[in-house]
Amino acid sequence: MQAWELFHALSRPFSGMYNLSHGLVCAILLPYIVKYNWKYNIKMYSQIAIAMGINNKFSEKELAQKVTDKIFELNNILGIPLNFKKI
Ligand SMILES: [Fe+2]
């Protein structure tokens, strides 16, 4: 299962149980899913890192690992809560 399928699947019960928008729940869950998933597809996540503007001076593995923090950073800029306790 790919990361985007997993956080979509997980977002459905959270959205329903807590009456939150699907997009908000997806945004909160995404970095946690990526944090778990990046190591299973280093090539793809390294490409995502470069597309997100992360400097490609790093190794493929380091780039893939940095995607999680970049998503947390973007979520913070957008005011997306860090977790469901913050809502
Ligand atoms: Fe969606």
PDB file of the backbone (N, CA, C, O) and the ligand in Angstrom, with CONECT records:
HET    LIG  A 101       1
ATOM      1  N   MET A   1       0.848  -1.184   0.000  1.00  0.00           N
ATOM      2  CA  MET A   1       0.000   0.000   0.000  1.00  0.00           C
ATOM      3  C   MET A   1       0.888   1.240   0.000  1.00  0.00           C
ATOM      4  O   MET A   1       1.833   1.334   0.784  1.00  0.00           O
ATOM      5  N   GLN A   2       0.590   2.166  -0.859  1.00  0.00           N
ATOM      6  CA  GLN A   2       1.361   3.400  -0.942  1.00  0.00           C
ATOM      7  C   GLN A   2       0.902   4.379   0.146  1.00  0.00           C
ATOM      8  O   GLN A   2      -0.213   4.280   0.659  1.00  0.00           O
ATOM      9  N   ALA A   3       1.778   5.314   0.483  1.00  0.00           N
ATOM     10  CA  ALA A   3       1.490   6.259   1.566  1.00  0.00           C
ATOM     11  C   ALA A   3       0.180   7.005   1.332  1.00  0.00           C
ATOM     12  O   ALA A   3      -0.608   7.178   2.262  1.00  0.00           O
ATOM     13  N   TRP A   4      -0.059   7.448   0.094  1.00  0.00           N
ATOM     14  CA  TRP A   4      -1.261   8.254  -0.152  1.00  0.00           C
ATOM     15  C   TRP A   4      -2.525   7.419   0.001  1.00  0.00           C
ATOM     16  O   TRP A   4      -3.569   7.948   0.382  1.00  0.00           O
ATOM     17  N   GLU A   5      -2.448   6.119  -0.289  1.00  0.00           N
ATOM     18  CA  GLU A   5      -3.615   5.254  -0.081  1.00  0.00           C
ATOM     19  C   GLU A   5      -3.858   5.067   1.421  1.00  0.00           C
ATOM     20  O   GLU A   5      -5.001   5.034   1.877  1.00  0.00           O
ATOM     21  N   LEU A   6      -2.783   4.947   2.166  1.00  0.00           N
ATOM     22  CA  LEU A   6      -2.894   4.703   3.602  1.00  0.00           C
ATOM     23  C   LEU A   6      -3.479   5.903   4.340  1.00  0.00           C
ATOM     24  O   LEU A   6      -4.387   5.746   5.157  1.00  0.00           O
ATOM     25  N   PHE A   7      -2.961   7.109   4.055  1.00  0.00           N
ATOM     26  CA  PHE A   7      -3.519   8.237   4.809  1.00  0.00           C
ATOM     27  C   PHE A   7      -4.922   8.576   4.351  1.00  0.00           C
ATOM     28  O   PHE A   7      -5.715   9.095   5.137  1.00  0.00           O
ATOM     29  N   HIS A   8      -5.254   8.290   3.082  1.00  0.00           N
ATOM     30  CA  HIS A   8      -6.642   8.461   2.644  1.00  0.00           C
ATOM     31  C   HIS A   8      -7.562   7.502   3.384  1.00  0.00           C
ATOM     32  O   HIS A   8      -8.633   7.884   3.857  1.00  0.00           O
ATOM     33  N   ALA A   9      -7.126   6.253   3.476  1.00  0.00           N
ATOM     34  CA  ALA A   9      -7.950   5.255   4.164  1.00  0.00           C
ATOM     35  C   ALA A   9      -8.120   5.623   5.634  1.00  0.00           C
ATOM     36  O   ALA A   9      -9.219   5.517   6.178  1.00  0.00           O
ATOM     37  N   LEU A  10      -7.054   6.048   6.268  1.00  0.00           N
ATOM     38  CA  LEU A  10      -7.136   6.410   7.686  1.00  0.00           C
ATOM     39  C   LEU A  10      -7.930   7.690   7.921  1.00  0.00           C
ATOM     40  O   LEU A  10      -8.518   7.874   8.987  1.00  0.00           O
ATOM     41  N   SER A  11      -7.947   8.571   6.931  1.00  0.00           N
ATOM     42  CA  SER A  11      -8.631   9.850   7.129  1.00  0.00           C
ATOM     43  C   SER A  11     -10.143   9.685   7.228  1.00  0.00           C
ATOM     44  O   SER A  11     -10.810  10.478   7.892  1.00  0.00           O
ATOM     45  N   ARG A  12     -10.685   8.672   6.580  1.00  0.00           N
ATOM     46  CA  ARG A  12     -12.151   8.493   6.562  1.00  0.00           C
ATOM     47  C   ARG A  12     -12.731   8.338   7.977  1.00  0.00           C
ATOM     48  O   ARG A  12     -13.629   9.096   8.343  1.00  0.00           O
ATOM     49  N   PRO A  13     -12.256   7.395   8.773  1.00  0.00           N
ATOM     50  CA  PRO A  13     -12.855   7.282  10.119  1.00  0.00           C
ATOM     51  C   PRO A  13     -12.587   8.511  10.990  1.00  0.00           C
ATOM     52  O   PRO A  13     -13.454   8.904  11.771  1.00  0.00           O
ATOM     53  N   PHE A  14     -11.413   9.121  10.873  1.00  0.00           N
ATOM     54  CA  PHE A  14     -11.131  10.325  11.670  1.00  0.00           C
ATOM     55  C   PHE A  14     -12.084  11.452  11.286  1.00  0.00           C
ATOM     56  O   PHE A  14     -12.618  12.148  12.149  1.00  0.00           O
ATOM     57  N   SER A  15     -12.289  11.622   9.985  1.00  0.00           N
ATOM     58  CA  SER A  15     -13.189  12.686   9.520  1.00  0.00           C
ATOM     59  C   SER A  15     -14.589  12.482  10.074  1.00  0.00           C
ATOM     60  O   SER A  15     -15.221  13.424  10.553  1.00  0.00           O
ATOM     61  N   GLY A  16     -15.065  11.257  10.005  1.00  0.00           N
ATOM     62  CA  GLY A  16     -16.414  10.960  10.468  1.00  0.00           C
ATOM     63  C   GLY A  16     -16.546  11.054  11.976  1.00  0.00           C
ATOM     64  O   GLY A  16     -17.506  11.639  12.479  1.00  0.00           O
ATOM     65  N   MET A  17     -15.599  10.489  12.699  1.00  0.00           N
ATOM     66  CA  MET A  17     -15.686  10.449  14.159  1.00  0.00           C
ATOM     67  C   MET A  17     -15.569  11.831  14.784  1.00  0.00           C
ATOM     68  O   MET A  17     -16.240  12.126  15.773  1.00  0.00           O
ATOM     69  N   TYR A  18     -14.728  12.671  14.216  1.00  0.00           N
ATOM     70  CA  TYR A  18     -14.454  13.970  14.838  1.00  0.00           C
ATOM     71  C   TYR A  18     -15.011  15.145  14.048  1.00  0.00           C
ATOM     72  O   TYR A  18     -14.752  16.303  14.377  1.00  0.00           O
ATOM     73  N   ASN A  19     -15.784  14.841  12.995  1.00  0.00           N
ATOM     74  CA  ASN A  19     -16.411  15.874  12.176  1.00  0.00           C
ATOM     75  C   ASN A  19     -15.373  16.884  11.660  1.00  0.00           C
ATOM     76  O   ASN A  19     -15.559  18.097  11.757  1.00  0.00           O
ATOM     77  N   LEU A  20     -14.289  16.353  11.116  1.00  0.00           N
ATOM     78  CA  LEU A  20     -13.218  17.184  10.553  1.00  0.00           C
ATOM     79  C   LEU A  20     -13.203  16.998   9.043  1.00  0.00           C
ATOM     80  O   LEU A  20     -13.622  15.958   8.534  1.00  0.00           O
ATOM     81  N   SER A  21     -12.722  18.000   8.334  1.00  0.00           N
ATOM     82  CA  SER A  21     -12.680  17.886   6.876  1.00  0.00           C
ATOM     83  C   SER A  21     -11.653  16.832   6.463  1.00  0.00           C
ATOM     84  O   SER A  21     -10.639  16.621   7.128  1.00  0.00           O
ATOM     85  N   HIS A  22     -11.950  16.189   5.357  1.00  0.00           N
ATOM     86  CA  HIS A  22     -11.073  15.158   4.824  1.00  0.00           C
ATOM     87  C   HIS A  22      -9.674  15.729   4.555  1.00  0.00           C
ATOM     88  O   HIS A  22      -8.670  15.091   4.871  1.00  0.00           O
ATOM     89  N   GLY A  23      -9.613  16.919   3.976  1.00  0.00           N
ATOM     90  CA  GLY A  23      -8.325  17.524   3.639  1.00  0.00           C
ATOM     91  C   GLY A  23      -7.483  17.804   4.867  1.00  0.00           C
ATOM     92  O   GLY A  23      -6.274  17.571   4.863  1.00  0.00           O
ATOM     93  N   LEU A  24      -8.116  18.304   5.919  1.00  0.00           N
ATOM     94  CA  LEU A  24      -7.383  18.588   7.161  1.00  0.00           C
ATOM     95  C   LEU A  24      -6.824  17.304   7.764  1.00  0.00           C
ATOM     96  O   LEU A  24      -5.664  17.250   8.171  1.00  0.00           O
ATOM     97  N   VAL A  25      -7.657  16.278   7.818  1.00  0.00           N
ATOM     98  CA  VAL A  25      -7.197  15.003   8.385  1.00  0.00           C
ATOM     99  C   VAL A  25      -6.056  14.426   7.551  1.00  0.00           C
ATOM    100  O   VAL A  25      -5.075  13.926   8.100  1.00  0.00           O
ATOM    101  N   CYS A  26      -6.182  14.493   6.235  1.00  0.00           N
ATOM    102  CA  CYS A  26      -5.100  14.004   5.359  1.00  0.00           C
ATOM    103  C   CYS A  26      -3.804  14.772   5.632  1.00  0.00           C
ATOM    104  O   CYS A  26      -2.731  14.174   5.719  1.00  0.00           O
ATOM    105  N   ALA A  27      -3.907  16.080   5.766  1.00  0.00           N
ATOM    106  CA  ALA A  27      -2.718  16.909   5.990  1.00  0.00           C
ATOM    107  C   ALA A  27      -2.049  16.575   7.321  1.00  0.00           C
ATOM    108  O   ALA A  27      -0.823  16.572   7.423  1.00  0.00           O
ATOM    109  N   ILE A  28      -2.857  16.296   8.335  1.00  0.00           N
ATOM    110  CA  ILE A  28      -2.285  15.938   9.641  1.00  0.00           C
ATOM    111  C   ILE A  28      -1.618  14.566   9.577  1.00  0.00           C
ATOM    112  O   ILE A  28      -0.529  14.374  10.119  1.00  0.00           O
ATOM    113  N   LEU A  29      -2.268  13.622   8.917  1.00  0.00           N
ATOM    114  CA  LEU A  29      -1.744  12.249   8.885  1.00  0.00           C
ATOM    115  C   LEU A  29      -0.538  12.091   7.967  1.00  0.00           C
ATOM    116  O   LEU A  29       0.343  11.277   8.244  1.00  0.00           O
ATOM    117  N   LEU A  30      -0.484  12.855   6.882  1.00  0.00           N
ATOM    118  CA  LEU A  30       0.536  12.631   5.851  1.00  0.00           C
ATOM    119  C   LEU A  30       1.966  12.540   6.375  1.00  0.00           C
ATOM    120  O   LEU A  30       2.650  11.571   6.047  1.00  0.00           O
ATOM    121  N   PRO A  31       2.456  13.481   7.162  1.00  0.00           N
ATOM    122  CA  PRO A  31       3.862  13.366   7.564  1.00  0.00           C
ATOM    123  C   PRO A  31       4.152  12.124   8.404  1.00  0.00           C
ATOM    124  O   PRO A  31       5.251  11.575   8.339  1.00  0.00           O
ATOM    125  N   TYR A  32       3.175  11.681   9.189  1.00  0.00           N
ATOM    126  CA  TYR A  32       3.403  10.488  10.007  1.00  0.00           C
ATOM    127  C   TYR A  32       3.469   9.232   9.138  1.00  0.00           C
ATOM    128  O   TYR A  32       4.249   8.318   9.405  1.00  0.00           O
ATOM    129  N   ILE A  33       2.648   9.202   8.105  1.00  0.00           N
ATOM    130  CA  ILE A  33       2.672   8.056   7.186  1.00  0.00           C
ATOM    131  C   ILE A  33       3.973   8.056   6.395  1.00  0.00           C
ATOM    132  O   ILE A  33       4.593   7.009   6.208  1.00  0.00           O
ATOM    133  N   VAL A  34       4.382   9.228   5.932  1.00  0.00           N
ATOM    134  CA  VAL A  34       5.634   9.329   5.174  1.00  0.00           C
ATOM    135  C   VAL A  34       6.824   8.966   6.065  1.00  0.00           C
ATOM    136  O   VAL A  34       7.775   8.327   5.614  1.00  0.00           O
ATOM    137  N   LYS A  35       6.761   9.377   7.329  1.00  0.00           N
ATOM    138  CA  LYS A  35       7.844   9.068   8.269  1.00  0.00           C
ATOM    139  C   LYS A  35       8.048   7.556   8.392  1.00  0.00           C
ATOM    140  O   LYS A  35       9.169   7.081   8.571  1.00  0.00           O
ATOM    141  N   TYR A  36       6.954   6.817   8.291  1.00  0.00           N
ATOM    142  CA  TYR A  36       7.032   5.361   8.347  1.00  0.00           C
ATOM    143  C   TYR A  36       7.410   4.777   6.989  1.00  0.00           C
ATOM    144  O   TYR A  36       8.146   3.792   6.928  1.00  0.00           O
ATOM    145  N   ASN A  37       6.925   5.360   5.911  1.00  0.00           N
ATOM    146  CA  ASN A  37       6.958   4.745   4.581  1.00  0.00           C
ATOM    147  C   ASN A  37       8.194   5.037   3.729  1.00  0.00           C
ATOM    148  O   ASN A  37       8.523   4.238   2.852  1.00  0.00           O
ATOM    149  N   TRP A  38       8.884   6.148   3.955  1.00  0.00           N
ATOM    150  CA  TRP A  38       9.928   6.579   3.021  1.00  0.00           C
ATOM    151  C   TRP A  38      10.989   5.508   2.792  1.00  0.00           C
ATOM    152  O   TRP A  38      11.525   5.393   1.690  1.00  0.00           O
ATOM    153  N   LYS A  39      11.288   4.738   3.808  1.00  0.00           N
ATOM    154  CA  LYS A  39      12.388   3.763   3.706  1.00  0.00           C
ATOM    155  C   LYS A  39      12.057   2.601   2.784  1.00  0.00           C
ATOM    156  O   LYS A  39      12.947   1.839   2.407  1.00  0.00           O
ATOM    157  N   TYR A  40      10.796   2.456   2.417  1.00  0.00           N
ATOM    158  CA  TYR A  40      10.389   1.363   1.534  1.00  0.00           C
ATOM    159  C   TYR A  40      10.384   1.770   0.066  1.00  0.00           C
ATOM    160  O   TYR A  40      10.173   0.933  -0.811  1.00  0.00           O
ATOM    161  N   ASN A  41      10.616   3.047  -0.202  1.00  0.00           N
ATOM    162  CA  ASN A  41      10.727   3.487  -1.603  1.00  0.00           C
ATOM    163  C   ASN A  41      11.633   4.722  -1.653  1.00  0.00           C
ATOM    164  O   ASN A  41      11.185   5.829  -1.950  1.00  0.00           O
ATOM    165  N   ILE A  42      12.886   4.507  -1.362  1.00  0.00           N
ATOM    166  CA  ILE A  42      13.846   5.595  -1.258  1.00  0.00           C
ATOM    167  C   ILE A  42      13.961   6.363  -2.567  1.00  0.00           C
ATOM    168  O   ILE A  42      14.061   7.590  -2.555  1.00  0.00           O
ATOM    169  N   LYS A  43      13.949   5.668  -3.679  1.00  0.00           N
ATOM    170  CA  LYS A  43      14.057   6.338  -4.985  1.00  0.00           C
ATOM    171  C   LYS A  43      12.915   7.347  -5.170  1.00  0.00           C
ATOM    172  O   LYS A  43      13.155   8.506  -5.508  1.00  0.00           O
ATOM    173  N   MET A  44      11.678   6.901  -4.948  1.00  0.00           N
ATOM    174  CA  MET A  44      10.527   7.784  -5.150  1.00  0.00           C
ATOM    175  C   MET A  44      10.570   8.972  -4.180  1.00  0.00           C
ATOM    176  O   MET A  44      10.341  10.113  -4.583  1.00  0.00           O
ATOM    177  N   TYR A  45      10.864   8.700  -2.900  1.00  0.00           N
ATOM    178  CA  TYR A  45      10.866   9.795  -1.925  1.00  0.00           C
ATOM    179  C   TYR A  45      12.021  10.769  -2.148  1.00  0.00           C
ATOM    180  O   TYR A  45      11.905  11.951  -1.824  1.00  0.00           O
ATOM    181  N   SER A  46      13.133  10.283  -2.699  1.00  0.00           N
ATOM    182  CA  SER A  46      14.227  11.213  -3.026  1.00  0.00           C
ATOM    183  C   SER A  46      13.800  12.153  -4.147  1.00  0.00           C
ATOM    184  O   SER A  46      14.157  13.331  -4.147  1.00  0.00           O
ATOM    185  N   GLN A  47      13.041  11.635  -5.094  1.00  0.00           N
ATOM    186  CA  GLN A  47      12.525  12.479  -6.181  1.00  0.00           C
ATOM    187  C   GLN A  47      11.497  13.476  -5.654  1.00  0.00           C
ATOM    188  O   GLN A  47      11.457  14.624  -6.096  1.00  0.00           O
ATOM    189  N   ILE A  48      10.675  13.038  -4.718  1.00  0.00           N
ATOM    190  CA  ILE A  48       9.707  13.950  -4.093  1.00  0.00           C
ATOM    191  C   ILE A  48      10.451  15.058  -3.361  1.00  0.00           C
ATOM    192  O   ILE A  48      10.065  16.225  -3.431  1.00  0.00           O
ATOM    193  N   ALA A  49      11.525  14.688  -2.654  1.00  0.00           N
ATOM    194  CA  ALA A  49      12.327  15.681  -1.924  1.00  0.00           C
ATOM    195  C   ALA A  49      12.847  16.761  -2.864  1.00  0.00           C
ATOM    196  O   ALA A  49      12.757  17.952  -2.563  1.00  0.00           O
ATOM    197  N   ILE A  50      13.379  16.349  -3.982  1.00  0.00           N
ATOM    198  CA  ILE A  50      13.919  17.310  -4.957  1.00  0.00           C
ATOM    199  C   ILE A  50      12.781  18.185  -5.501  1.00  0.00           C
ATOM    200  O   ILE A  50      12.948  19.394  -5.658  1.00  0.00           O
ATOM    201  N   ALA A  51      11.638  17.577  -5.786  1.00  0.00           N
ATOM    202  CA  ALA A  51      10.480  18.341  -6.282  1.00  0.00           C
ATOM    203  C   ALA A  51       9.995  19.344  -5.236  1.00  0.00           C
ATOM    204  O   ALA A  51       9.440  20.387  -5.582  1.00  0.00           O
ATOM    205  N   MET A  52      10.204  19.029  -3.959  1.00  0.00           N
ATOM    206  CA  MET A  52       9.791  19.926  -2.872  1.00  0.00           C
ATOM    207  C   MET A  52      10.827  21.005  -2.598  1.00  0.00           C
ATOM    208  O   MET A  52      10.633  21.853  -1.727  1.00  0.00           O
ATOM    209  N   GLY A  53      11.929  20.972  -3.341  1.00  0.00           N
ATOM    210  CA  GLY A  53      12.926  22.023  -3.200  1.00  0.00           C
ATOM    211  C   GLY A  53      14.053  21.721  -2.229  1.00  0.00           C
ATOM    212  O   GLY A  53      14.848  22.603  -1.906  1.00  0.00           O
ATOM    213  N   ILE A  54      14.128  20.497  -1.767  1.00  0.00           N
ATOM    214  CA  ILE A  54      15.227  20.117  -0.875  1.00  0.00           C
ATOM    215  C   ILE A  54      16.496  20.000  -1.721  1.00  0.00           C
ATOM    216  O   ILE A  54      16.496  19.383  -2.786  1.00  0.00           O
ATOM    217  N   ASN A  55      17.561  20.597  -1.229  1.00  0.00           N
ATOM    218  CA  ASN A  55      18.834  20.626  -1.957  1.00  0.00           C
ATOM    219  C   ASN A  55      19.304  19.209  -2.290  1.00  0.00           C
ATOM    220  O   ASN A  55      19.379  18.355  -1.406  1.00  0.00           O
ATOM    221  N   ASN A  56      19.617  18.964  -3.545  1.00  0.00           N
ATOM    222  CA  ASN A  56      19.981  17.601  -3.931  1.00  0.00           C
ATOM    223  C   ASN A  56      21.463  17.283  -3.732  1.00  0.00           C
ATOM    224  O   ASN A  56      22.011  16.402  -4.395  1.00  0.00           O
ATOM    225  N   LYS A  57      22.103  18.005  -2.818  1.00  0.00           N
ATOM    226  CA  LYS A  57      23.492  17.676  -2.474  1.00  0.00           C
ATOM    227  C   LYS A  57      23.563  16.438  -1.573  1.00  0.00           C
ATOM    228  O   LYS A  57      24.645  15.905  -1.325  1.00  0.00           O
ATOM    229  N   PHE A  58      22.423  15.992  -1.094  1.00  0.00           N
ATOM    230  CA  PHE A  58      22.369  14.860  -0.183  1.00  0.00           C
ATOM    231  C   PHE A  58      22.282  13.543  -0.954  1.00  0.00           C
ATOM    232  O   PHE A  58      21.974  13.526  -2.146  1.00  0.00           O
ATOM    233  N   SER A  59      22.555  12.449  -0.259  1.00  0.00           N
ATOM    234  CA  SER A  59      22.401  11.127  -0.871  1.00  0.00           C
ATOM    235  C   SER A  59      20.913  10.860  -1.094  1.00  0.00           C
ATOM    236  O   SER A  59      20.056  11.548  -0.539  1.00  0.00           O
ATOM    237  N   GLU A  60      20.625   9.865  -1.902  1.00  0.00           N
ATOM    238  CA  GLU A  60      19.241   9.490  -2.171  1.00  0.00           C
ATOM    239  C   GLU A  60      18.510   9.165  -0.856  1.00  0.00           C
ATOM    240  O   GLU A  60      17.366   9.576  -0.659  1.00  0.00           O
ATOM    241  N   LYS A  61      19.166   8.442   0.019  1.00  0.00           N
ATOM    242  CA  LYS A  61      18.544   8.055   1.291  1.00  0.00           C
ATOM    243  C   LYS A  61      18.295   9.281   2.173  1.00  0.00           C
ATOM    244  O   LYS A  61      17.235   9.408   2.786  1.00  0.00           O
ATOM    245  N   GLU A  62      19.275  10.174   2.231  1.00  0.00           N
ATOM    246  CA  GLU A  62      19.101  11.385   3.041  1.00  0.00           C
ATOM    247  C   GLU A  62      17.965  12.250   2.496  1.00  0.00           C
ATOM    248  O   GLU A  62      17.176  12.808   3.259  1.00  0.00           O
ATOM    249  N   LEU A  63      17.893  12.354   1.166  1.00  0.00           N
ATOM    250  CA  LEU A  63      16.802  13.123   0.556  1.00  0.00           C
ATOM    251  C   LEU A  63      15.450  12.526   0.936  1.00  0.00           C
ATOM    252  O   LEU A  63      14.537  13.240   1.349  1.00  0.00           O
ATOM    253  N   ALA A  64      15.336  11.206   0.789  1.00  0.00           N
ATOM    254  CA  ALA A  64      14.070  10.541   1.107  1.00  0.00           C
ATOM    255  C   ALA A  64      13.681  10.769   2.555  1.00  0.00           C
ATOM    256  O   ALA A  64      12.509  10.976   2.869  1.00  0.00           O
ATOM    257  N   GLN A  65      14.667  10.728   3.427  1.00  0.00           N
ATOM    258  CA  GLN A  65      14.427  10.898   4.865  1.00  0.00           C
ATOM    259  C   GLN A  65      13.948  12.308   5.197  1.00  0.00           C
ATOM    260  O   GLN A  65      13.217  12.496   6.168  1.00  0.00           O
ATOM    261  N   LYS A  66      14.348  13.294   4.407  1.00  0.00           N
ATOM    262  CA  LYS A  66      14.026  14.695   4.686  1.00  0.00           C
ATOM    263  C   LYS A  66      12.597  15.083   4.289  1.00  0.00           C
ATOM    264  O   LYS A  66      12.124  16.155   4.666  1.00  0.00           O
ATOM    265  N   VAL A  67      11.920  14.238   3.546  1.00  0.00           N
ATOM    266  CA  VAL A  67      10.554  14.573   3.104  1.00  0.00           C
ATOM    267  C   VAL A  67       9.627  14.772   4.291  1.00  0.00           C
ATOM    268  O   VAL A  67       8.809  15.692   4.288  1.00  0.00           O
ATOM    269  N   THR A  68       9.740  13.932   5.292  1.00  0.00           N
ATOM    270  CA  THR A  68       8.868  14.055   6.469  1.00  0.00           C
ATOM    271  C   THR A  68       8.988  15.439   7.101  1.00  0.00           C
ATOM    272  O   THR A  68       7.981  16.104   7.345  1.00  0.00           O
ATOM    273  N   ASP A  69      10.214  15.869   7.364  1.00  0.00           N
ATOM    274  CA  ASP A  69      10.401  17.180   7.998  1.00  0.00           C
ATOM    275  C   ASP A  69       9.914  18.315   7.103  1.00  0.00           C
ATOM    276  O   ASP A  69       9.398  19.321   7.590  1.00  0.00           O
ATOM    277  N   LYS A  70      10.080  18.148   5.798  1.00  0.00           N
ATOM    278  CA  LYS A  70       9.603  19.184   4.867  1.00  0.00           C
ATOM    279  C   LYS A  70       8.080  19.297   4.928  1.00  0.00           C
ATOM    280  O   LYS A  70       7.533  20.399   4.889  1.00  0.00           O
ATOM    281  N   ILE A  71       7.401  18.155   5.023  1.00  0.00           N
ATOM    282  CA  ILE A  71       5.935  18.185   5.128  1.00  0.00           C
ATOM    283  C   ILE A  71       5.512  18.831   6.449  1.00  0.00           C
ATOM    284  O   ILE A  71       4.583  19.638   6.476  1.00  0.00           O
ATOM    285  N   PHE A  72       6.194  18.478   7.543  1.00  0.00           N
ATOM    286  CA  PHE A  72       5.889  19.134   8.822  1.00  0.00           C
ATOM    287  C   PHE A  72       6.103  20.646   8.709  1.00  0.00           C
ATOM    288  O   PHE A  72       5.304  21.433   9.216  1.00  0.00           O
ATOM    289  N   GLU A  73       7.178  21.039   8.047  1.00  0.00           N
ATOM    290  CA  GLU A  73       7.479  22.469   7.862  1.00  0.00           C
ATOM    291  C   GLU A  73       6.369  23.160   7.060  1.00  0.00           C
ATOM    292  O   GLU A  73       5.901  24.232   7.444  1.00  0.00           O
ATOM    293  N   LEU A  74       5.954  22.551   5.954  1.00  0.00           N
ATOM    294  CA  LEU A  74       4.884  23.134   5.139  1.00  0.00           C
ATOM    295  C   LEU A  74       3.568  23.175   5.919  1.00  0.00           C
ATOM    296  O   LEU A  74       2.838  24.165   5.858  1.00  0.00           O
ATOM    297  N   ASN A  75       3.268  22.108   6.646  1.00  0.00           N
ATOM    298  CA  ASN A  75       2.052  22.094   7.464  1.00  0.00           C
ATOM    299  C   ASN A  75       2.077  23.230   8.484  1.00  0.00           C
ATOM    300  O   ASN A  75       1.062  23.888   8.715  1.00  0.00           O
ATOM    301  N   ASN A  76       3.232  23.455   9.086  1.00  0.00           N
ATOM    302  CA  ASN A  76       3.361  24.532  10.069  1.00  0.00           C
ATOM    303  C   ASN A  76       3.096  25.891   9.413  1.00  0.00           C
ATOM    304  O   ASN A  76       2.383  26.723   9.975  1.00  0.00           O
ATOM    305  N   ILE A  77       3.658  26.112   8.248  1.00  0.00           N
ATOM    306  CA  ILE A  77       3.439  27.369   7.520  1.00  0.00           C
ATOM    307  C   ILE A  77       1.947  27.561   7.225  1.00  0.00           C
ATOM    308  O   ILE A  77       1.425  28.674   7.291  1.00  0.00           O
ATOM    309  N   LEU A  78       1.282  26.461   6.901  1.00  0.00           N
ATOM    310  CA  LEU A  78      -0.138  26.527   6.540  1.00  0.00           C
ATOM    311  C   LEU A  78      -1.077  26.498   7.744  1.00  0.00           C
ATOM    312  O   LEU A  78      -2.295  26.582   7.592  1.00  0.00           O
ATOM    313  N   GLY A  79      -0.498  26.379   8.946  1.00  0.00           N
ATOM    314  CA  GLY A  79      -1.336  26.344  10.148  1.00  0.00           C
ATOM    315  C   GLY A  79      -2.031  25.022  10.375  1.00  0.00           C
ATOM    316  O   GLY A  79      -3.036  24.958  11.083  1.00  0.00           O
ATOM    317  N   ILE A  80      -1.506  23.968   9.781  1.00  0.00           N
ATOM    318  CA  ILE A  80      -2.067  22.632   9.991  1.00  0.00           C
ATOM    319  C   ILE A  80      -1.601  22.140  11.356  1.00  0.00           C
ATOM    320  O   ILE A  80      -0.400  22.142  11.626  1.00  0.00           O
ATOM    321  N   PRO A  81      -2.518  21.719  12.221  1.00  0.00           N
ATOM    322  CA  PRO A  81      -2.104  21.256  13.551  1.00  0.00           C
ATOM    323  C   PRO A  81      -1.147  20.075  13.461  1.00  0.00           C
ATOM    324  O   PRO A  81      -1.192  19.281  12.521  1.00  0.00           O
ATOM    325  N   LEU A  82      -0.280  19.984  14.463  1.00  0.00           N
ATOM    326  CA  LEU A  82       0.708  18.905  14.512  1.00  0.00           C
ATOM    327  C   LEU A  82       0.054  17.545  14.731  1.00  0.00           C
ATOM    328  O   LEU A  82       0.541  16.524  14.245  1.00  0.00           O
ATOM    329  N   ASN A  83      -1.041  17.543  15.458  1.00  0.00           N
ATOM    330  CA  ASN A  83      -1.756  16.297  15.731  1.00  0.00           C
ATOM    331  C   ASN A  83      -3.209  16.623  16.093  1.00  0.00           C
ATOM    332  O   ASN A  83      -3.621  17.783  16.067  1.00  0.00           O
ATOM    333  N   PHE A  84      -3.963  15.596  16.425  1.00  0.00           N
ATOM    334  CA  PHE A  84      -5.389  15.800  16.688  1.00  0.00           C
ATOM    335  C   PHE A  84      -5.652  16.422  18.072  1.00  0.00           C
ATOM    336  O   PHE A  84      -6.745  16.928  18.325  1.00  0.00           O
ATOM    337  N   LYS A  85      -4.671  16.385  18.945  1.00  0.00           N
ATOM    338  CA  LYS A  85      -4.813  17.032  20.256  1.00  0.00           C
ATOM    339  C   LYS A  85      -4.846  18.542  20.120  1.00  0.00           C
ATOM    340  O   LYS A  85      -5.388  19.236  20.980  1.00  0.00           O
ATOM    341  N   LYS A  86      -4.262  19.060  19.027  1.00  0.00           N
ATOM    342  CA  LYS A  86      -4.135  20.499  18.838  1.00  0.00           C
ATOM    343  C   LYS A  86      -5.356  21.130  18.176  1.00  0.00           C
ATOM    344  O   LYS A  86      -5.385  22.340  17.948  1.00  0.00           O
ATOM    345  N   ILE A  87      -6.364  20.316  17.868  1.00  0.00           N
ATOM    346  CA  ILE A  87      -7.553  20.862  17.201  1.00  0.00           C
ATOM    347  C   ILE A  87      -8.559  21.351  18.220  1.00  0.00           C
ATOM    348  O   ILE A  87      -9.624  21.845  17.849  1.00  0.00           O
TER     349      ILE A  87
HETATM  350 FE   LIG A 101      -8.558  12.950  -0.631  1.00  0.00          FE2+
END
